[in-house]
Amino acid sequence: MNTSKETEKRMYNLVDESGGGILMPWVKYGLKTKDFSILEEFCDTMVKYFMYNDGSGKFVPVSELVMIRNKQRNAILSMLRRKKGKGTVGPNILEEVDQSAQIKGDLSKALKILDGFVSNNRNIKYRMIVWDLAENGKMGENLLHLCLLHNTAEHNTLAKHLIVKFPKLVNDIFISEEYYGLAPIHQAIVNEDVQMLYYLLRNKADVHQRCYGSFFCAEDQKDTRTDSLKHEWVDMQPHTRYTGRMYWGEYPLSFAACTGQPDCFRLLCVFKADPNLRDTNGNTTLHMCVIHSLPDMFKLAHSLGAKLHIQNGQGLTPLGLAAKLAKKDMFDVIVNIEKQVLWTCRDTVCTAYPLKGIDTVDELTGHLNQSSVLSLVAYGDENEHLDFFDNLLDDLLQKKWKAFGRRKLVQSIIGYTIYLISFYFAFLNRSPTAPLIKVHTENSSSSIVFNGSLSAFGALFTTKFFSINNYLQNDGRCFLWSYTDGPNSFSQRKSVTVDINVGGGRRAVKFVGPFILMVYKIIMDDMIRFLLIYSIFIISFSQAFVLIFKSCERDSGPDFENVFNSPSEALLRMFIMSVGEFGAVYKNIQNCNSIMGVQGKIFFFIYELLVTVMLLNLLIAMMTRTYERIAETQKEWKRQWAQVILMLERSLPPSERLQILIAYSRPCNTDKTQRALVVRQKKDVIDKIKQM
């Protein structure tokens, strides 16, 4: 594409970037006198020469347009990040065709047949282009786009005259990496100009034109954009948080929803715009409303035919997306749309909430749905996810806890306890010399058989109450390792891992759960951060003391006791000093007859000040902050409680999960395959939910 300054000036002579140009005085003259004959003459004698076939346009292979976009992207990126278009360019069947001499209607129909172009398959290989690609502006825009960018009364008047004179120009798009696919219909929506939008729609603007430009792409996907010569859209990584205020979902209808324009939205629907079409990320209009937290537009889109259960590229419905992004307000909107009021009595309302997409158990097969709301919230990493553990999800967790959670947790703890007792008893009565896998004497053989049987009994007891699958994931493998590993190393690992596993399960007990969580958070967050800082001081000071004490040993003679014999010994000594045991070290420094003894005392003082006093108190402060943060909220305990329930649920076979689901839910109307959770609530609680 020719982007030289000389070429750019040609179009900007007609209408320049500041709003002036050759045509603008005649537009103003026409508005004043109602005589646009001179403007139309300019269109006939000047403007049409910027277009293919005098404004009739021509079909251009999409691969050529993609190559222009790809070239512009690579010009911006560094050498290492540049990427060529993937795939090969297919043969251009129009290369030998004189399009100016063909009947455009017949040629268009023929191309649709050759491309396999139907209403639900927009993977076109040829696009009608009216404005000469070599005459586009800096952003890949044409004259009509430039007029709508200025968006004044005079420029909009010129835009309408261009559409009347060159009707096919209405569907021309920006050809650039930043704004590729942006059409006049998108511009009218961005300008919030309902009248211009209506004018474009009456003149056959494409209501399903997609905008693939990087400017309207999610921020965390921009670096992964790649092109394929086989299709027009841009390939990107599927995993995204949909970041960026300008990610608007490509379609005009999604643009109208994301910019909060109900009038434009209704107008597009009147002209048959489909709210259920999915963009490159698989998001529909409802998904976009969730991403941008637009409850009113969500309700409007749903009332005009948008479907609630379409999944995007990550397998998430709008409800699941609200859970993943921690959009509690949107979650409440969707749940209130789907709920059914069964009966009311005074201030009590009985409501049925469909469980599809909310519960972790599939209603037909009993398998687990990892994209369910409950799973996404329970394992979410945002603080806002804690707000979901109210009302509906809390009621659902209570039902699961009563149906199987409490019983399975008690059984698992009992099973683990019996297994631990049998394991320790077998370990204490093992053969003192022989490994578990070898047999040397009759006594050792009988001991091994007895110990193995006892351990097997404990393991089988655990599997009976905690499921074979869950046992193999946790204890089963350790049990098998016991026959291929030495008894001492195995016992050390096993005694720690099983005890921690049992402690983790007790998070569901409200009396001790918050304290178990505090210990876990302190170890995983505070202790790790502290150890990283602590290790820097320990390593640096230990090596300094090694050198100091080596000098003291050399100058003080054989009677000097060097407590820093080696670097490894020095590390251990420094740790002992940090917890207050420093008498032996200071005594050695006192006995040093070298000049290095003075430096040793200085280093000793600095170490005690920085590590023993400052760092240890810093650790205490960090642990206190963690304790207070967790103690202040009960919802964090609910998240841990939910994780334990889901862990126990995974140990159940699908058939049992399905039976439990049937026990705590009821059919939705006459459809017994769709289950709902029945909840009784006070009217004041429901009113609060509606106001959120």
Residue pairs with C-beta under 8 A, 6 or more apart in sequence:
1 68
1 71
1 133
1 134
1 136
1 175
2 134
3 138
7 134
7 135
8 137
8 138
10 50
10 135
11 50
11 135
11 136
11 137
11 142
11 143
11 146
12 21
12 137
13 21
13 22
14 21
14 22
14 23
14 46
14 47
14 50
14 143
15 21
15 23
15 24
15 143
15 146
15 147
15 150
15 155
15 158
17 146
19 150
19 152
19 155
22 42
22 46
23 39
23 42
23 47
23 158
24 154
24 155
24 158
26 36
26 38
26 39
26 42
27 39
27 154
27 155
27 157
27 158
27 161
28 154
29 35
29 38
29 39
30 36
30 38
30 39
30 157
31 153
31 154
31 157
36 161
39 158
39 161
40 161
40 165
43 161
43 162
43 165
43 166
44 165
47 143
47 162
47 165
47 166
48 54
48 55
48 165
48 166
50 131
50 132
50 135
50 142
50 143
51 57
51 130
51 131
51 132
51 166
51 169
52 58
52 129
52 130
52 131
52 132
53 99
53 100
55 130
55 165
55 166
55 168
55 169
56 100
56 104
56 130
56 168
57 104
57 128
57 129
57 130
57 168
57 169
58 99
58 100
58 128
58 129
59 94
59 99
59 107
59 108
59 111
59 126
59 127
59 128
59 129
60 126
60 127
60 128
60 129
60 133
61 89
61 90
61 92
61 94
61 125
61 126
62 124
62 125
62 126
62 127
62 231
62 232
63 85
63 89
63 90
63 125
63 229
63 230
65 127
65 129
65 175
65 180
65 232
66 85
66 227
66 228
66 229
66 232
67 85
67 227
67 229
68 133
68 140
68 175
68 176
69 175
69 176
69 177
69 180
69 227
70 83
70 84
70 85
70 177
70 227
72 176
72 177
72 178
73 83
73 177
73 214
73 225
73 227
74 82
74 83
74 84
76 177
77 83
81 223
83 226
83 227
85 227
85 228
85 229
86 226
86 227
86 228
86 229
86 230
86 235
87 228
87 229
87 230
88 229
89 229
90 125
90 229
90 230
93 114
94 126
97 107
99 107
108 128
111 117
111 126
112 118
114 125
115 123
115 124
115 125
115 126
116 123
117 123
117 124
122 208
122 210
123 231
123 232
124 232
127 173
127 232
128 168
128 171
129 172
130 142
130 166
130 168
130 169
130 172
131 142
131 143
131 144
131 169
131 172
133 175
135 142
136 142
136 175
136 176
137 145
137 146
139 145
139 174
139 176
139 178
139 179
140 174
140 175
140 176
140 178
140 179
140 180
141 149
141 174
141 179
142 169
142 172
143 162
144 159
144 162
144 163
144 169
144 170
144 172
144 184
145 172
145 174
145 182
145 184
145 187
146 155
147 155
147 156
147 158
147 159
147 162
148 155
148 156
148 159
148 184
148 187
148 188
148 191
148 196
149 187
151 191
151 193
156 193
156 196
159 184
159 196
160 199
162 169
163 169
163 170
163 199
163 200
163 203
167 203
167 204
170 184
170 200
170 203
170 204
170 205
171 183
171 184
171 204
171 205
171 206
171 209
172 183
172 184
173 180
173 181
173 182
173 183
173 209
173 211
174 180
174 181
174 182
174 183
174 213
176 213
177 213
177 214
178 213
178 214
178 215
179 211
179 213
179 215
179 216
180 211
180 212
180 213
180 234
181 209
181 210
181 211
181 212
181 213
181 232
181 250
182 211
182 213
182 216
183 205
183 206
183 209
183 211
183 252
184 200
184 205
185 197
185 200
185 201
185 205
185 206
185 207
185 209
185 252
186 209
186 211
186 252
186 255
188 196
188 197
188 200
188 264
189 197
189 252
189 255
189 256
189 259
189 261
189 264
190 255
190 259
192 259
192 261
192 264
194 261
194 263
194 264
194 267
197 264
197 267
197 268
198 267
201 207
201 267
201 268
201 271
207 252
207 253
207 268
207 271
207 272
207 273
208 251
208 252
208 273
208 274
208 277
209 251
209 252
210 233
210 250
210 251
210 279
211 248
211 250
211 255
212 232
212 233
212 234
212 250
212 280
214 222
214 225
215 246
216 246
216 247
216 248
216 250
217 225
217 234
217 236
217 244
217 246
217 247
218 240
218 241
218 242
218 243
218 244
218 247
218 281
219 243
219 244
219 247
220 240
220 241
220 243
220 244
221 236
221 237
221 240
224 236
224 237
225 234
225 235
225 236
226 234
226 235
226 236
227 234
227 235
228 235
233 280
234 280
236 280
236 281
238 281
238 313
238 314
239 314
240 281
241 325
242 281
242 283
242 291
242 325
245 292
247 291
248 254
248 255
248 258
248 259
248 288
249 255
249 257
249 258
249 279
249 283
249 285
249 287
249 288
250 279
250 280
251 273
251 277
251 279
251 285
252 268
252 273
253 265
253 268
253 269
253 273
253 274
253 275
253 277
253 285
254 279
254 283
254 285
254 288
256 264
256 265
256 268
257 265
257 285
257 288
257 289
257 294
257 297
257 301
258 288
258 289
258 292
258 294
260 294
260 296
260 297
262 296
262 297
262 300
265 297
265 300
265 301
265 304
266 300
266 304
269 275
269 304
269 305
275 284
275 285
275 286
275 301
275 304
275 305
275 306
276 284
276 285
276 305
276 306
276 307
276 310
277 284
278 284
278 310
278 312
278 313
280 313
281 312
281 313
281 314
282 311
282 312
282 313
282 314
283 291
283 312
283 313
283 321
284 306
284 307
284 310
284 312
284 318
285 301
285 306
286 298
286 301
286 302
286 306
286 307
286 308
286 310
286 318
287 312
287 316
287 318
287 321
288 294
289 295
289 297
289 298
289 301
289 318
289 330
290 298
290 318
290 321
290 322
290 325
290 327
290 330
290 334
291 321
291 325
293 327
293 329
293 330
295 329
295 330
295 333
298 318
298 330
298 333
298 334
299 333
299 337
302 308
302 337
308 317
308 318
308 319
308 334
308 337
308 338
309 317
309 356
309 357
310 317
310 318
311 317
311 320
311 371
312 321
314 324
314 371
315 371
316 324
316 371
317 357
318 330
318 334
319 331
319 334
319 335
319 357
319 358
319 373
320 357
320 371
320 372
320 373
320 376
321 327
322 328
322 330
322 331
322 334
322 373
323 331
323 373
323 376
323 377
323 380
323 385
323 388
324 376
324 380
326 380
326 382
326 384
326 385
326 387
326 388
328 384
328 387
328 388
328 692
329 692
331 373
331 388
332 689
332 692
335 353
335 358
335 392
336 689
336 690
338 353
338 354
339 351
339 352
339 353
339 354
340 351
340 352
340 354
340 668
340 669
340 676
341 349
341 350
341 351
342 350
342 351
342 352
342 678
343 349
343 350
344 350
347 682
347 683
347 684
348 680
348 681
348 682
348 683
349 680
349 681
349 682
349 683
349 686
350 678
350 679
350 680
351 678
351 679
351 680
351 681
351 686
352 666
352 668
352 676
352 677
352 678
352 679
353 392
353 676
353 677
353 679
354 668
354 674
354 675
354 676
355 363
355 396
355 661
355 665
355 675
355 676
355 677
356 363
356 674
356 675
357 369
357 372
357 373
358 372
358 373
358 374
358 392
358 393
358 396
358 677
359 369
359 372
359 374
359 396
359 661
359 665
359 675
359 677
360 368
360 369
360 370
360 372
360 374
360 375
360 646
360 649
361 367
361 368
361 369
361 649
361 657
361 658
361 660
361 661
362 368
362 369
363 661
363 673
363 674
363 675
364 673
365 654
365 658
366 653
366 654
366 655
366 656
366 657
366 658
366 661
367 654
367 657
368 375
368 649
368 650
368 657
369 375
373 388
373 393
374 393
374 396
374 397
374 642
374 646
375 646
377 385
377 388
377 389
377 393
377 639
377 642
378 639
378 642
378 643
378 646
379 643
385 639
386 633
386 635
386 636
386 638
386 639
387 635
389 397
389 635
389 638
389 639
389 642
391 679
391 681
391 685
391 689
392 677
392 679
393 642
394 638
395 677
395 679
396 677
397 638
397 641
397 642
397 645
399 664
399 665
399 677
400 645
400 649
400 660
400 664
401 508
401 641
401 645
402 664
403 660
403 663
403 664
404 648
404 649
404 652
404 660
405 508
405 644
405 645
405 648
405 649
408 465
408 466
408 648
408 651
408 652
409 505
409 508
409 644
409 648
411 465
411 466
412 462
412 465
412 466
412 505
412 648
412 651
413 502
413 505
413 506
414 465
415 461
415 462
415 463
415 464
415 465
415 466
416 462
416 466
416 475
416 498
416 501
416 502
416 505
417 502
418 458
418 461
418 462
419 458
419 459
419 461
419 462
419 475
419 498
420 458
420 498
420 499
420 502
421 458
422 454
422 455
422 457
422 458
423 455
423 458
423 494
423 498
424 495
425 454
426 450
426 451
426 452
426 454
426 455
427 451
427 487
427 491
429 447
429 450
429 451
430 436
430 447
430 448
430 451
430 487
431 440
431 443
431 444
431 447
431 448
433 440
433 444
434 440
434 441
434 444
434 448
435 486
435 487
436 448
436 451
436 452
436 482
436 483
436 485
436 486
436 487
436 490
437 483
437 484
439 445
439 448
452 483
455 479
455 482
456 479
459 471
459 475
459 476
459 479
462 471
462 475
463 471
463 476
466 651
467 651
467 652
467 653
468 476
469 650
469 651
470 650
470 651
474 501
475 498
475 501
478 490
478 493
478 494
478 497
478 498
481 490
482 490
482 494
503 516
504 516
504 520
504 644
505 644
505 647
506 512
506 513
506 516
507 513
507 516
507 517
507 637
507 640
507 641
507 643
507 644
508 640
508 641
508 644
508 645
510 637
510 641
513 637
513 640
513 641
514 630
514 631
514 636
514 637
516 640
517 630
517 636
517 637
517 640
518 626
518 627
518 630
518 631
521 626
521 630
522 623
522 626
522 627
525 626
526 619
526 622
526 623
526 626
527 619
529 622
530 615
530 618
530 619
530 622
533 615
534 578
534 611
534 615
537 607
537 610
537 611
537 615
538 571
538 574
538 575
538 578
538 611
539 571
541 574
541 603
541 607
541 611
542 564
542 567
542 570
542 571
542 573
542 574
543 567
543 570
544 603
545 564
545 570
545 573
545 574
545 585
545 600
545 603
546 564
546 566
546 567
546 570
548 564
548 592
548 596
548 597
548 599
548 600
548 603
549 562
549 563
549 564
549 588
549 592
549 600
550 562
550 564
551 594
551 596
552 560
552 562
552 588
552 589
552 591
552 592
552 593
552 594
552 596
552 597
552 600
553 560
553 562
554 594
555 592
555 593
555 594
555 596
556 591
556 592
556 593
556 594
557 593
560 588
560 591
560 592
560 593
561 588
561 591
562 588
563 569
563 573
563 584
563 585
563 588
564 570
564 573
573 585
574 607
574 611
576 582
577 585
577 607
577 608
577 611
577 612
578 611
578 612
578 615
578 616
579 612
580 612
582 604
582 608
582 612
585 604
586 604
589 597
589 600
589 601
589 604
590 597
592 600
630 636
649 657
652 660
661 675
662 675
664 677
665 675
665 676
665 677
665 678
666 675
666 676
666 678
667 673
667 674
667 675
667 676
668 674
668 675
668 676
